[in-house]
Amino acid sequence: HPHVLEDFPPPLLQSSKHKTDKQLSILDVGCGSGYLVSVFGRMVEKERMEPKLNKGKVYGIDVIPQLVEMSRKNILKEDGDLLESDTVQVMVGDGWKGYPEGAPYNAIHVGAAAATFPKNLMAQLAVGGVMVIPVGPDGGVQYLYRVERVGDDGGVVGIGGDDSKIGFLEEDFKVYRVLGVRYVPLVRTDD
């Protein structure tokens, strides 16, 4: 959703300002055509002076292998340098589980509607990070939400230690309803 392009720059700029040597990390769940993976990749492909953004890495995941392959092929057409430089990576993955190996994320975009807020995915947000996600039942009323990570009392996936002991505290997040939407469902794998 284009709204994500409005919501992501502020937390990315803030993180770059406070942690000038820290690489940014972005997750695109439901990478589909690869378009947003490429857009995010261009945002973080190299350190920029204006606006000041740190270099970063973009991970795109989709549960459907054919969509991952389509995403890879589309990126190769015009933005192959992003794959070659390892600025972007696309792979098969379950959006409900996210991709802990790349966490913590400064930004997470979810391109399919979750029936409820995916706690495993939210736990992968860095403090100060933002997730844009549609939530609601398949065929029912769905809204696009902006989720901000404001605390780490429940722990953050990818910050040292044993991630299996990470808890989930609602107080670590602020959730804002943005607008009504209609998306395909966020599919779970059986494992």
Backbone bond lengths (Angstrom), bond angles and torsions (degrees), N, CA, C in turn:
res aa  C-N    CA-C-N  psi(-1)  N-CA   C-N-CA  omega(-1)  CA-C   N-CA-C  phi
1 H - - - 1.450 - - 1.530 109.17 -
2 P 1.311 117.60 134.73 1.469 120.68 -177.45 1.534 113.28 -59.88
3 H 1.311 117.06 -21.98 1.470 120.19 -179.38 1.523 111.31 -58.42
4 V 1.330 116.40 -29.97 1.462 121.31 -177.91 1.536 110.45 -62.09
5 L 1.317 117.34 -31.06 1.461 120.37 -178.91 1.522 111.57 -69.85
6 E 1.322 117.35 -17.97 1.471 121.59 172.39 1.517 111.39 -84.36
7 D 1.320 116.52 -37.22 1.464 121.17 -173.14 1.532 114.39 -81.15
8 F 1.324 118.47 -24.27 1.459 119.99 -174.15 1.527 115.89 -81.83
9 P 1.330 120.55 -40.20 1.478 117.96 -176.57 1.531 115.80 -55.27
10 P 1.339 121.06 -42.82 1.474 118.53 -178.59 1.535 114.65 -57.53
11 P 1.366 119.99 -48.97 1.474 117.02 179.43 1.530 112.71 -68.31
12 L 1.328 117.60 -31.19 1.462 119.98 178.05 1.525 110.35 -67.58
13 L 1.329 116.53 -41.44 1.470 120.51 177.08 1.520 110.77 -65.51
14 Q 1.323 117.16 -42.17 1.467 121.80 -179.84 1.524 110.86 -62.19
15 S 1.329 116.43 -45.48 1.460 120.08 179.59 1.527 110.55 -64.38
16 S 1.316 117.26 -39.86 1.468 121.13 178.96 1.523 111.14 -65.10
17 K 1.318 116.39 -34.03 1.470 121.39 -179.14 1.527 111.03 -70.05
18 H 1.348 116.43 -41.62 1.469 120.50 -174.94 1.529 114.11 -87.64
19 K 1.322 116.39 -26.43 1.469 120.41 -179.59 1.519 107.56 -129.12
20 T 1.311 116.10 77.79 1.463 121.48 -171.73 1.520 113.98 -65.02
21 D 1.322 118.61 -20.05 1.456 120.80 -179.17 1.532 112.90 -103.22
22 K 1.329 117.84 0.15 1.473 122.22 -175.50 1.523 110.75 -92.64
23 Q 1.331 115.94 128.50 1.458 121.37 177.45 1.530 109.81 -68.91
24 L 1.338 117.03 137.89 1.458 122.30 176.03 1.528 108.99 -77.00
25 S 1.325 116.33 151.74 1.457 121.42 179.65 1.528 108.99 -135.66
26 I 1.340 115.54 128.12 1.471 122.04 -177.30 1.519 108.61 -128.15
27 L 1.341 116.61 138.64 1.463 122.34 176.75 1.520 109.07 -119.13
28 D 1.343 116.28 129.22 1.466 122.58 174.16 1.519 107.31 -112.12
29 V 1.323 116.35 108.39 1.464 122.45 -179.73 1.522 108.31 -91.37
30 G 1.331 116.41 123.17 1.460 120.60 -174.73 1.516 109.09 84.14
31 C 1.323 116.05 54.87 1.469 121.26 -171.54 1.523 113.29 -65.15
32 G 1.325 118.42 -17.62 1.460 122.73 171.44 1.512 115.12 45.99
33 S 1.319 117.27 -112.40 1.462 122.25 -176.05 1.523 113.12 -76.36
34 G 1.319 118.07 -17.23 1.455 121.57 -178.21 1.515 113.84 93.17
35 Y 1.333 116.91 -3.37 1.466 120.68 -176.29 1.528 112.53 -58.00
36 L 1.347 117.25 -54.34 1.466 119.05 -177.49 1.525 111.74 -68.27
37 V 1.326 118.34 -31.82 1.466 120.35 176.16 1.535 108.45 -58.78
38 S 1.328 116.67 -44.71 1.470 120.65 178.56 1.522 111.87 -65.51
39 V 1.324 117.30 -43.87 1.469 120.30 179.15 1.531 110.12 -60.04
40 F 1.344 116.62 -47.60 1.466 119.77 178.71 1.529 110.55 -63.60
41 G 1.331 116.46 -38.35 1.462 120.64 178.56 1.519 111.79 -60.87
42 R 1.318 117.25 -41.48 1.469 120.58 178.10 1.534 110.95 -65.98
43 M 1.323 116.46 -30.70 1.467 119.55 178.77 1.530 111.94 -66.41
44 V 1.336 116.70 -32.69 1.473 120.06 -172.25 1.529 113.49 -121.24
45 E 1.336 117.84 13.91 1.469 119.58 -174.03 1.517 113.08 -64.80
46 K 1.292 117.64 -28.80 1.464 121.22 177.11 1.516 107.59 -153.14
47 E 1.306 115.70 159.71 1.454 118.98 178.74 1.518 108.87 -63.39
48 R 1.307 116.59 132.80 1.469 122.00 -178.62 1.524 109.66 -111.74
49 M 1.300 114.36 147.97 1.466 119.54 178.45 1.532 110.84 -85.40
50 E 1.312 118.23 -45.50 1.463 122.10 -179.20 1.517 109.67 -134.47
51 P 1.310 121.29 118.00 1.455 123.66 -13.20 1.529 110.06 -69.51
52 K 1.310 116.62 152.98 1.462 122.99 -175.37 1.525 109.98 -72.10
53 L 1.337 115.87 103.28 1.467 122.06 177.10 1.517 108.89 -124.35
54 N 1.311 116.04 136.87 1.460 120.44 174.93 1.527 109.74 -71.37
55 K 1.307 115.66 156.95 1.460 121.76 172.14 1.534 107.32 -63.55
56 G 1.326 116.62 156.25 1.453 117.89 -178.64 1.506 113.74 -157.16
57 K 1.330 114.03 -172.03 1.464 123.23 -178.11 1.520 108.03 -134.43
58 V 1.340 115.65 138.74 1.458 122.08 179.32 1.525 108.24 -118.74
59 Y 1.322 115.36 129.35 1.459 122.50 177.07 1.520 107.84 -112.04
60 G 1.326 116.69 128.19 1.453 121.48 175.19 1.515 108.72 -114.63
61 I 1.329 117.18 129.11 1.462 120.35 177.88 1.520 109.98 -127.38
62 D 1.315 115.27 149.81 1.458 121.85 173.75 1.518 107.01 -149.00
63 V 1.309 116.91 146.38 1.458 121.60 -178.06 1.534 111.19 -77.67
64 I 1.327 117.30 -18.21 1.467 121.78 -176.90 1.532 109.47 -100.46
65 P 1.337 117.93 112.84 1.465 121.00 -176.84 1.531 114.03 -55.13
66 Q 1.341 117.56 -37.25 1.462 120.52 -179.42 1.532 111.32 -64.66
67 L 1.336 117.41 -33.25 1.465 120.05 177.51 1.525 110.91 -72.16
68 V 1.327 117.15 -35.15 1.464 120.52 176.59 1.528 108.99 -63.57
69 E 1.323 116.45 -43.08 1.468 120.17 179.09 1.533 110.67 -65.32
70 M 1.335 117.56 -41.31 1.463 120.64 177.53 1.530 109.96 -62.57
71 S 1.315 116.29 -42.69 1.457 121.28 177.86 1.525 110.65 -58.67
72 R 1.318 116.32 -47.62 1.474 121.52 179.86 1.531 110.40 -59.99
73 K 1.346 116.80 -46.66 1.474 120.72 -179.54 1.521 111.26 -62.45
74 N 1.337 116.94 -42.62 1.468 119.89 179.82 1.522 111.48 -65.37
75 I 1.310 117.06 -40.38 1.469 120.30 178.74 1.528 109.68 -64.29
76 L 1.322 117.05 -40.60 1.465 120.88 -179.86 1.530 112.40 -61.75
77 K 1.341 117.90 -31.45 1.468 121.34 -177.69 1.527 112.50 -58.86
78 E 1.304 118.23 -47.93 1.467 121.53 -174.52 1.523 114.18 -122.80
79 D 1.317 116.79 -18.20 1.467 120.59 -174.11 1.524 112.20 -131.07
80 G 1.321 116.14 32.97 1.455 121.18 -178.73 1.515 113.48 -57.04
81 D 1.347 116.20 -28.86 1.467 119.59 178.88 1.521 111.97 -61.33
82 L 1.337 117.25 -28.03 1.465 120.48 178.53 1.530 111.20 -67.70
83 L 1.344 116.51 -37.50 1.466 120.22 176.33 1.524 110.33 -72.53
84 E 1.336 116.63 -43.72 1.466 121.17 -178.41 1.527 112.01 -62.40
85 S 1.328 117.12 -36.24 1.468 120.86 -179.16 1.524 112.12 -84.68
86 D 1.349 117.17 -2.40 1.461 123.68 -178.26 1.531 112.15 65.79
87 T 1.332 116.32 22.93 1.468 120.43 174.12 1.520 109.57 -71.83
88 V 1.345 116.68 -35.69 1.459 121.32 176.00 1.523 109.63 -123.58
89 Q 1.314 114.01 150.75 1.464 121.68 178.23 1.521 106.49 -143.45
90 V 1.325 117.86 132.85 1.466 121.44 176.35 1.519 108.97 -120.68
91 M 1.320 115.69 142.39 1.464 120.23 -175.69 1.526 110.42 -158.47
92 V 1.315 115.02 164.61 1.462 121.16 175.54 1.526 107.80 -75.34
93 G 1.321 116.28 132.41 1.453 120.77 177.94 1.515 111.76 -166.14
94 D 1.307 115.86 156.69 1.466 124.19 179.38 1.527 108.69 -88.58
95 G 1.318 116.58 115.41 1.460 121.57 -178.07 1.521 114.21 -60.48
96 W 1.324 117.53 -27.67 1.465 120.40 177.95 1.526 110.62 -66.49
97 K 1.336 115.79 -28.37 1.464 120.73 -179.05 1.520 112.51 -96.62
98 G 1.350 116.58 -16.37 1.456 119.98 -178.47 1.517 111.40 70.11
99 Y 1.326 115.23 -150.96 1.460 121.67 178.29 1.524 107.15 -141.17
100 P 1.351 116.96 84.50 1.469 121.25 -175.29 1.528 113.96 -56.36
101 E 1.336 117.24 -27.84 1.461 120.61 -177.06 1.530 112.52 -62.43
102 G 1.326 118.13 -25.33 1.467 121.45 -179.94 1.518 113.56 -99.06
103 A 1.333 116.70 -4.42 1.464 122.18 -176.96 1.531 110.44 -73.52
104 P 1.315 116.69 158.14 1.461 128.07 1.33 1.530 111.64 -81.20
105 Y 1.331 115.59 149.05 1.463 122.53 -177.06 1.517 111.81 -100.09
106 N 1.311 115.12 138.48 1.463 121.07 173.15 1.520 110.27 -78.77
107 A 1.336 116.41 -24.60 1.458 121.32 -179.52 1.519 109.38 -152.83
108 I 1.333 115.60 139.19 1.468 122.00 175.51 1.524 107.40 -131.60
109 H 1.330 116.18 127.19 1.465 121.72 172.94 1.522 107.47 -110.60
110 V 1.324 116.65 133.09 1.462 121.57 176.98 1.523 107.67 -117.13
111 G 1.328 116.46 121.16 1.456 121.77 -174.76 1.514 114.61 -100.74
112 A 1.326 117.73 23.58 1.467 123.05 176.42 1.525 107.10 -150.24
113 A 1.345 115.96 149.62 1.465 120.23 -174.38 1.524 112.25 -79.11
114 A 1.325 115.19 125.10 1.459 121.81 173.56 1.528 107.89 -86.89
115 A 1.310 116.89 142.26 1.468 120.42 177.89 1.527 110.47 -65.98
116 T 1.336 116.61 -33.92 1.462 123.64 176.82 1.531 107.09 -139.93
117 F 1.312 117.11 171.57 1.457 120.04 178.07 1.534 109.26 -69.90
118 P 1.342 117.93 123.70 1.471 120.83 -178.85 1.526 111.66 -77.19
119 K 1.325 116.23 104.14 1.466 121.72 -175.38 1.528 112.39 -62.11
120 N 1.345 117.89 -38.41 1.470 119.82 178.51 1.516 111.11 -60.53
121 L 1.301 116.32 -38.62 1.464 121.46 179.53 1.525 110.60 -71.43
122 M 1.318 117.14 -42.38 1.465 121.29 179.43 1.528 111.56 -62.17
123 A 1.339 116.73 -35.71 1.464 121.02 -179.66 1.525 111.71 -66.42
124 Q 1.339 117.51 -15.15 1.461 121.50 179.72 1.537 112.56 -88.56
125 L 1.321 117.25 -3.15 1.467 121.13 177.03 1.528 109.86 -76.73
126 A 1.321 116.43 136.41 1.460 121.34 173.17 1.523 108.65 -73.12
127 V 1.322 117.44 154.63 1.462 120.14 173.06 1.528 106.85 -61.17
128 G 1.332 116.10 129.89 1.460 121.47 -174.93 1.518 112.30 92.24
129 G 1.336 116.42 -8.54 1.460 120.92 -179.52 1.514 112.13 -80.27
130 V 1.331 115.65 163.02 1.465 122.69 -177.48 1.517 109.64 -130.33
131 M 1.333 115.29 138.14 1.457 121.56 172.23 1.522 107.98 -119.28
132 V 1.340 116.32 135.08 1.458 121.88 173.39 1.519 106.09 -112.21
133 I 1.342 115.56 122.20 1.467 120.35 -171.88 1.531 111.24 -147.52
134 P 1.343 117.36 134.87 1.461 119.89 170.56 1.532 108.92 -82.85
135 V 1.323 116.31 137.67 1.466 121.02 -179.60 1.518 109.09 -133.85
136 G 1.327 116.16 134.69 1.456 122.23 177.19 1.513 109.78 153.08
137 P 1.322 117.01 163.96 1.463 120.61 -176.71 1.527 112.30 -70.48
138 D 1.328 115.60 151.37 1.455 121.65 176.19 1.527 108.87 -59.97
139 G 1.313 117.19 123.42 1.461 121.66 179.97 1.522 113.93 81.52
140 G 1.343 117.50 -2.74 1.462 120.93 -179.26 1.519 111.68 -108.56
141 V 1.305 115.76 -162.94 1.458 122.00 -179.96 1.528 109.24 -73.65
142 Q 1.318 116.07 125.25 1.461 121.95 179.97 1.523 108.84 -126.99
143 Y 1.325 115.35 147.44 1.465 121.47 176.42 1.519 109.47 -129.88
144 L 1.321 114.85 149.54 1.447 121.22 171.84 1.522 106.91 -87.92
145 Y 1.334 116.59 129.47 1.456 122.01 -178.52 1.522 110.19 -118.20
146 R 1.310 114.59 148.99 1.462 122.81 170.63 1.524 105.79 -109.62
147 V 1.335 116.36 120.53 1.454 122.01 -178.95 1.526 107.59 -112.37
148 E 1.324 117.34 122.24 1.464 122.21 178.83 1.515 109.27 -108.67
149 R 1.322 116.39 133.85 1.473 121.17 175.62 1.526 107.29 -88.18
150 V 1.334 116.51 115.42 1.469 120.85 -176.39 1.525 113.14 -112.59
151 G 1.338 117.70 -8.69 1.462 120.46 -178.99 1.512 111.19 -149.39
152 D 1.331 115.55 169.19 1.466 119.49 179.69 1.523 112.32 -132.50
153 D 1.334 117.21 25.31 1.462 120.11 -179.95 1.526 112.47 -61.65
154 G 1.336 117.09 -30.64 1.465 121.05 177.54 1.512 112.45 -84.90
155 G 1.319 117.03 -6.10 1.466 121.88 -178.58 1.519 111.39 92.50
156 V 1.328 115.95 156.11 1.461 122.53 -179.49 1.521 108.30 -123.51
157 V 1.328 117.33 127.00 1.459 121.82 177.55 1.525 108.94 -62.29
158 G 1.332 115.73 134.89 1.457 120.80 176.50 1.513 114.96 93.85
159 I 1.339 117.23 0.65 1.467 120.91 178.93 1.522 107.93 -107.98
160 G 1.327 116.50 82.57 1.468 120.95 176.37 1.523 113.82 52.49
161 G 1.301 115.79 168.60 1.461 121.22 173.65 1.513 113.97 72.10
162 D 1.308 114.56 -165.65 1.456 123.53 -175.47 1.519 109.60 -96.59
163 D 1.341 116.76 108.54 1.466 120.96 -178.55 1.521 113.21 -63.17
164 S 1.337 118.25 -21.47 1.460 120.32 -179.64 1.527 111.76 -68.70
165 K 1.328 117.38 -15.30 1.458 120.93 179.76 1.532 112.91 -96.14
166 I 1.334 116.00 4.96 1.458 120.75 179.61 1.522 108.77 -68.83
167 G 1.313 116.04 130.71 1.453 121.16 175.90 1.515 109.99 -98.04
168 F 1.299 117.16 -172.25 1.457 121.42 178.45 1.516 108.01 -136.59
169 L 1.309 117.16 119.91 1.465 121.65 176.62 1.515 109.34 -120.96
170 E 1.327 116.42 123.00 1.462 120.69 179.69 1.524 111.67 -58.13
171 E 1.342 116.83 -29.58 1.465 121.08 -177.98 1.527 112.13 -65.09
172 D 1.333 117.81 -17.02 1.460 121.86 179.07 1.531 112.29 -76.52
173 F 1.344 117.18 -4.71 1.463 121.09 -173.41 1.522 112.30 -131.85
174 K 1.330 114.74 146.28 1.459 122.29 168.07 1.520 106.14 -113.77
175 V 1.338 115.98 132.19 1.457 121.05 -176.10 1.528 108.98 -120.41
176 Y 1.339 115.58 128.84 1.459 122.10 -179.61 1.521 109.69 -122.90
177 R 1.325 116.51 128.42 1.469 120.35 174.72 1.525 107.51 -82.19
178 V 1.337 116.41 128.27 1.461 121.12 -173.49 1.526 111.96 -100.21
179 L 1.342 116.98 -56.63 1.462 120.02 -178.24 1.510 110.55 -165.93
180 G 1.330 115.63 162.11 1.455 121.28 178.01 1.523 110.54 -74.91
181 V 1.341 116.31 141.31 1.463 121.47 -177.79 1.526 110.07 -144.18
182 R 1.330 116.56 175.05 1.466 122.48 173.58 1.525 107.23 -140.63
183 Y 1.325 116.68 114.78 1.461 123.30 -178.01 1.517 110.61 -127.40
184 V 1.324 115.63 162.40 1.460 120.84 169.78 1.527 107.19 -71.31
185 P 1.341 118.48 159.31 1.470 119.93 -178.27 1.527 112.84 -73.35
186 L 1.328 115.30 148.95 1.469 122.50 172.32 1.527 107.02 -77.24
187 V 1.318 116.39 113.71 1.467 122.48 -172.49 1.529 109.65 -85.32
188 R 1.328 115.73 140.70 1.471 122.56 175.22 1.525 109.31 -100.71
189 T 1.341 115.31 148.57 1.466 118.41 170.87 1.527 106.96 -87.52
190 D 1.325 116.38 164.21 1.464 120.40 -175.62 1.518 114.24 -80.38
191 D 1.350 117.88 -16.31 1.473 117.70 -175.90 1.499 112.77 -80.13
